[in-house]
Amino acid sequence: MVNETKYHNDLKKDAGIIVLVLGLLYFSETFVFYKIMSTLWDAVPEARTLFPVYLLFLLLLLGIETIGCIRVYNSIKEHMYDFKYYE
C-alpha cells in the first residue's frame, strides 16, 4: 500500500527544489546578461542597436528552461507511483 500523504509531501519538496533551480538559473543568466550589456553599452555602439535581439534571446532561453523544469515536475508527478520514487 502506498502512503499518499508521504508521496505528496515529497512531491512538494521536489517542486521546491525545481523552483530553487529555476530561480538560480534566472538569477545567474540575468546577471551575466546585465554584466555583458553594462560592459559593452558604451564601448560598442552596436550593442544599443542589437539590445532587443539580445533581450529576445535571453527571454527565449529563460522560457525554454521554464518549460523544461515544468516538464520535469510533471514527469516526476506522473511516475512517482509507478517507480516507487519516494520509497
Protein Blocks (a to p, Z undefined) as FASTA:
>chain_A
ZZfklmmmmmmmmmmmmmmmmmmmmmmmmmmmmmmmmmmmmmpmklmmmmmmmmmmmmmm
mmmmmmmmmmmmmmmmmmmmmnommZZ
